[in-house]
């Protein structure tokens, strides 16, 4: 129900943005002599006031609800036809209807608001405890014109929201592209140059050793060259993996994160047993995502928790989620979307605060007293995947206490 409330609040806000609606309701009351007029959002289960003029103390304000079954608007939603009643007691169809008896009105008029997409939005309606002359061309024409105008404004607001979202999306993609370009420039000028420099140095030394017939030294240098070549090969392979995340044919589909994570934990059960690990998995959501990338994302994060666990300390790993409401300051997120925050928390080695800014950089290698596998591509892949899904990723860590990686992703 809470999710529906968010949706309806957005509808109320959109109607509130139409500054002419209070004037419309004022004109309706003055023209018809009726004491109550409103714009209502109507669905198959809800009747909610979006804007109201109430001179008869009917008691509704924006956001107020009536039980849908007690309204005539419920029938209008099904028929998509207006209802006009001059006098309930003289109307053959409505003299015994439960709605006038329940709410105590004698005159009633309600016109459907149909969006330009053909979708039924709600009604423009008015009531009064006294009979009124409503079956008049001028009045019915006014309601037709007003509902068309409301529909037009709602469409324009939706288009503005979509264009604003598009601009945000383009800005996000541009920022992501600039960030990756800076990363690749650093890789080409530094990360890849270092192993090549060592290979050239060791190759020159190997040639000199062969010339001087120093077989022992030559063998040692050959091993160093081989290790350097392997590392260089790993760098290239990781770069290819990172670049492949840009594939345009990746398909977004409903992905069960809960099932994915639980299967992953089962797969690494042996490693977790060796770490004497305790694993807590909360109720994780289903989201629309690229399944293979979600698998990569959580596999890297969980592997890091295992890899960077503390010696002689049982690993504690928790993967939980909660609803996330973006703020207007978070320009990468769209206020019109629903988000979830998933956290991967451990009690591992932790990361020094001086290293946190670089943690997601490609090939970032954090200093450690342990000999660690890999060359730092994992978390940069995680960030890339999260950006591919128009989300956010952040880290909170303290040396000797552990690390929490938080991921914010759109549900759809």
N, C-alpha and C positions, 0 to 999 in steps of 0.2 A: 504493500500500500504506500510505503514511503516513496518509492520510485515514481508511482503515479502522481503523488502530490507534487513532486518536482516538475513533472510534465505540465500539470495543470497550473502551477504557479507561473510557468513560462507563458502559458496562454493568457493568464490574467495580466501579466506584465506587457504582453504584446498589445492587448486591448487598451491598457493604460497609456501606451505610447500614442494612441490615436486621439489627439487632443480635441478633435471635433465631436467625439462621442457624448461628453456631458451636454454640449449644446443640442445635439440630436435628441437626447432624452428630455431636455427642457422643452424643446419645440413640441415633442410628442405629447407631453403632459398639458401644455398650454393649448395645443390645437384640439385635443380630444376631450379635455377636461378630466382626464384620469389622474389618479394620485400616485401611481407607481409605474415606473418604466425601467427596464433593465436589458443588458446584454448578458446572455447566459451561455456558458460552455456546456454542451449536452453530448453525452456518449450513451452507450447502452447500459451503463451502470452508474453514471454520475450526472448531477445537475448542479453547476457551480456558478455563482454570480461573479461576473467579471467587472461590470460597471453598473451603477444603480442611481436612480432618482426616486426617493421615497418620501412622499408628503403625507402618507396615511399611516406611518409607523408600522409598516408591515414587518420591519425588523431585520431586513437583509442588508449586508454590506459586502463589498468585494471580498471574495473568498468564502462567503456563506454558502451552505449547501441545503438543498431540499432532497428528500428521498425521491429518486427518479420515478418510482412507481406512482407517486402521488401527483405527478404533473401531467399536463396536457402536452407539454413539449416532448415527452416520451413518445406520444403518438405522432407528433409532427416529424420527429426523427425517422420514424418508419415510413410515413407517407410522403415526406418532403413536400407537403402542402400546407399553406397557411390556415390558421383557424381564427375566425372573427365571430364574436358573440356580442350582440347589442345588449341583450337581456337574457340571462340564464333561465329565468323562470318561464320565458316565452319561447325558448329555443328547444325544438323537438329533440335534437340530438344530445343536448347537454343539460336539459332540465333535471335529469336524474343522475348526472355524472358525479362521481365521488370528489373530484378536484374542487369545483366551486363550493360544494358543501363543506369540505375540509378547511378551505382557506377563506371562505366568506366573501367571495366577490360575485358581482352580478354582470359586469362587462369585462370582456377579455379580447385581446388581439395579440397574435404571435406569428411572426414570419421567420421562415428558416434562413439561416446564413450559410450559403454554399460557397466554399472556396473555389478559386479559379481552376483548381485541380479536379473539381467535382466532389470533393470530400465535404461531408456535412460537418460544420463547426459547432453550431448552436442556434440560438434564436434571439431575435429582437422582440421583446414582449412588453405588454402593459396590462394592468388590471385596475379595477376600481370597485368599491362596494356598491356603487349606484349604476343603473343602466346608462349606457352612452350610445350615441348614434355613430357607429364605427363603419358600417357598410356603406361607405361613401367613397366615390372614386378618388377624391382628393386625399383622403386618409390612407386608403390602400395603396395609392400611387406613391405617397410619401414613404410608407414602410418598404415598398419595393425599392425605391431609390436609396433609402438609408441602408438597407441590407446589402445592396450592390456596392455602395460606397465603403461599408465596413469590410466587405470581402476584398475589395481592391486594396485598401490600406493594409490588411493582414498579409496580402500577397507581397506588397512592396516591403513590408517589414521583414518577411521571410527572405526575400531577395537580398535585402541589405545585410541580413545576418549571414547568408550564404557567401556574399561577396566579401564580407569581413573575415569570415572563416577561410576563404580562399586566399586572401592576402596574408593572413597569419600562416597558412600552410606554405605558401611560396616563400615567405620570409624564413620560416623554419628550415625549408629545404636549402635555401641560399646559405643560411648560417652553417648548416651541416656540411655543405659543399666547401665553404671557405675553411672550416675547421679541418676537414680531411685533406684539402690541398696543402695547408700548412704542415700537416702531419707527413704527407708524402714528400714534401720538399725537405723536411728534416731527415727523413729516411734516406733519400737519395744522396744527400750531402754529408750525412754522418753515419747512420746505422749501417748502411750497405758498404760505405767506403772503408770502415774500420777492418772488417774481415778481409777485404780485398788488399788493403795495405799490408796486413800481416802475411797474406799468401805471397805477395811480391817479395817481402823481406825474407821469409823462410825459403822461398824458391831460390833467391840469390845466394843465401847461405848454403843451400843444398848443392848448388853448382860448385861453389868454392870447396865444399867438403869432398865432392867427387873428384875434383881436380887434384886435391891433396891426398886422395886415397884414404880419407878418414871415414871408414865404413860405419863405425859406431855412431859418430855424429850425424852422418848422412841418414842412418836409419831413424834416429831420434827426430831429425828435421822432417823426414818423410811422414812420420806419425803425426807431427804437428800440422803439417800441410793437409793431411787427410782429415784431421779433426776440424780444421778451419773450413775445409771444403764442405764437410757435413753440416757445420753451423750455417754456412752461407746458403746451402741447399734448403735448410730448415727455414731460414728467413724468407726465401723466395716462395716456398710452399705456404707459409703462413700469410704472406702478402696475397697470394692467389686466393686463399680461403677468405681473407678479408674482402677482396674485390668481388668475389662471387656473391657476396651478400647483396650486391646491387642488381642482381638479375631481375628483369622486369616481368618475367612470366611467372613469378611466385604467386601462388593463389592463397588468398585469405579465406579461412573457413572456421567454423565453430570448433574451438580447441578446448579440451577439458584439461586445465592446468593441474587440477587435483589428481587425476588419473596419471597424467604424465609424470608428475613428481613422485608419486608413490611407486610407480614402476621403476623409476630411476633409482630410488632408495633401495628397492629390492635387488636391482642389478649390481649395486656396489656393497651389498650386505657384508661380504667378506672383508673389504677394506674397513668398513665401519666397525666390524667386530674387533679387528686388530687395534683400532683406536679406542676400544671400550666405549663406543659412542652411544649417546642418548639422543634420539631424534623425535622432535615434536612437529607434527604436520597439522596445521589448522584446516579449516574448510576453505579450500582454494576455489577460485571461480572458473566458469567457462567464459571465454572471450573469443572474439573474432580475430584470428591471427594467422600467421604462417606457421603451421605445425612444426616443420623441420627447424625453423629458426627458434621457436620456443624451446624445443628440445636442446638445441645448442646453448641457448641462454642459461637455462637452469642447470645443465650439465657442467658448464664452466663454473658457475657460482658454487655449486655443491662440491665440485672437485677442488676448488680453491679452499673451501672450508676444511676439507680433509687434508689437503697438502700443507696448509699453513697452520695446522693444529699444533699445540704446544706439547713438547716431550713430557712424558710421565704425568700427563694431565688428561683425564677422560674427555673426549670431545662432546660438547653439547651443541646441537644444531637444531634451530627452529625455523620453520618456513610457515609464515602466516600471512593473512591478508585482511584488508579492511576497505570500506568504501572511501573514496577520495574525492573531495570537492575542491576543484581548482580555484585559485584566487585570480583576481584581475591582474595581479603583478606577474603571474606565470604566463608570459607571452607565448610560450611554446604549446600551451594547452588551450583548447577551445571550451568556452564556458557552456556551450550548447551540448557538449558531449558528457557522457557518464564515464567515470574512471574508477579504477581499483588500484590500491597500492599493495604490492606483494613484497614482503621483507624476508631476507635470508640472513639469519643472525647466528653467530658462533662465538665461542669463548677462546678463540685461537690466539696466535701470536700478536695480532693487531698491527696497525700501520702507524708510523710516526706522522704527526700532523704536518710536518714539512713535506711529506711525500704525497699527501692527499690530492693536491691540485693536479699532479701528473699521473695519477693512478690509472686513468682511462686512456692515456696516450699509447699509441702503437709502439710496441717493443719497450714499454717502460719496464725497467728492471729494478725492483726495490732491493735495497741492501738487506742482508739477512745473515745470521750466524749459521743458518742451515744451508746445505747444498740443495737448491731447488731446481726442479725440472722446468723446461720451457724458457721462452725468451720474452715473456710479457705480452703476448698477443691476446690472451684469453679475455681480459676485462675490456680491451678495446673492441673485440668482437661483440661482447655483451652490450657495450654502448651503441655500437652500430646497429645491432638488432633492435634495441629499444627505440632508437631514432627512426628506423624503418617503420616502426609501428606508431610513430608520432607520440612517443612517451618521454618520460624523464627517468634518469638513473642517478643516484647519489650514494655517497658512502659516509658512514660515521664509524670511527675506529679509535681505539686507544691501545697503545702498546701494552701487552701483558694482560689485557682484559678481553679483547675480541673485536669483531668487526660486524657491522650491519650494512648490507647492501639493500637499498630501497628502490623499487621499480614502480613507476606509475604508468599504467597502460590503459588505453580506452577499452571499454567493454565491447563496443562494436566499431 
